[in-house]
Amino acid sequence: MSKRQLVFGMLMSSLLGGVIVLIGMNLMNRGGSGQSAFNNSSNLSQTTQFDEISDEPKTYIVPEGINFVKASNEAVPAVVHITNTSNPSSGSFGRLFRGGDRGARQSTGSGVIISEDGYIVTNNHVVENADKLEVRLDDNRRLEATLIGTDPNTDLALIKVEAGVLPYVDFGNSDQVSIGEWVLAVGNPFDLNNTVTAGIVSAKARNINLINRGQNRYGIESFIQTDAVVNRGNSGGALVNLDGDLIGINTAIATNTGTFNGYSFAVPSILVKKVMDDLLEFGVVQRGLLGVTIRDADGRATDELSGVLITDVVASGAASEAGLRADDVIVAVGEREVKTTSELQELIARNRPGDNVLIKYKRSGDIKEANLTLKNLSNNTEVVVKEVPISFEIEGAKFQDIDNDIKRRLRIRGGAQLMELGRGAWSRSNVKEGFIITKIGEDTVEDITELEKILETKDKDFYVMGKYPNGEKEYYRINW
């Protein structure tokens, strides 16, 4: 191709393109009044109008199971705010308040209504040693609550209000909860009423060594771990699934700051319901025990890398009578596989003394089975009766035996607690209700019986020594 032909071709192509553009613009102008369909920016404000905000209801619905509306509507009306008022002179402050001030102190938490006649589940540490419990309902009614029972081993408690027919949540099946499943936490963090937060189940059967601290050998920790935001005040509140069913009671957070750091923990609903049933029927939890000392199998004592290793058995205990022995590795309860001590403790704790359970275990690598009958702390199958503390009255003062929890917390062997104070020698000494007498003069007070015997020998002034539930030591002169 010559240079002249190349130039001629380029000119013809440019001319043809221009003709096509002109034809196109002419066709577009025919659709209007002869004015171009494109307006420059100078007259945009004169021709553009924004639509008014519509008052019509939305015509789209996010399907249930994807949003959290249904679950919130089910759970929020049944979650309550609890205020614990305690007088340090008559009870300990609980976990949040321990210290010198003797004025009345308050702590707050949450609770969940589980029956239309006003039974409410919460945490033991929310109601611990309360002189008064006030419940604020979702409709802002404030009611005084009665303590029905507590279980420090699961950090659960049952209280009740009288308010007619109330909204409540249904128990869900925590066994059916899956890791990765959406959940909602409902409670009252920082006194912000009925706050809802969302997250997923991060883990199950989690042990964080919260309840088992100190000398408590029988604490049960098999928490549902979530990343739903939980803070102080959420304790005792609801963890629900997307149907609004109760799958756990929010109990603790893992934190270095005192506020949420990404991990919260809830007692699973199946265990919650068992504890509530026991407290309602017996006033005390009926705890079934295997009669073993255990730890996670990790391949060191045996070749097993999963399951629960028995390190010791109680003579005449349930496991011993069924033929289990040290170095056996429990791998299942019934048809439920067991990988950790947390899982085993929860599954056994769902039962009462006298219940029969099937245990599958490995011995020298071989799978074996044993049917055993669970026993109670006294190593028998009888129903445990709630103990009524022995009391003693003298000179306008009423004393009572102290329980093991107080002994353990104050690190004392025994004592007698002043529960009620009327006119008389004791009130003149300025002693306050709640004071625990551990010594009278040089004599040690082990219990209420010992207190009575010692006081019978006193006919003049003497000194009493002891502690208040907050740990503060005191002594008083009693002028007979």
Protein Blocks (a to p, Z undefined) as FASTA:
>chain_A
ZZklmmmmmmmmmmmmmmmmmmmmmmmmmmmnopafbdcfklmmmmpccddddfbdcfbd
cdehjammlmmmmmmmmpccddddddfklocebjmlgcjblcdcddddddddfbfnopac
ddfklmgoiabdcdddfkopacddddfbdcfknopacddddebjadddddddfklpcghi
acdddddehhiahiadddddfbghiaehlmmgcjblkbccdddcdfbdcdehjgopacdd
fkopafbdcfbdcdfkopaehiacdddfklmmmmmmmmmmnopacdddehiacdddehlm
mmbfgdcddfbdcehiaklmnopaehiacfbehjbccfbfklmmmmmmmpcehiacdddd
deehiacddddddddfkopabdcdddddddddeehiacddddfklmmmnopabdcddfbd
cedjklmnopaehiacfbghjbccfblmlmmmmmmmpcbdcddddddfkopacdddddZZ
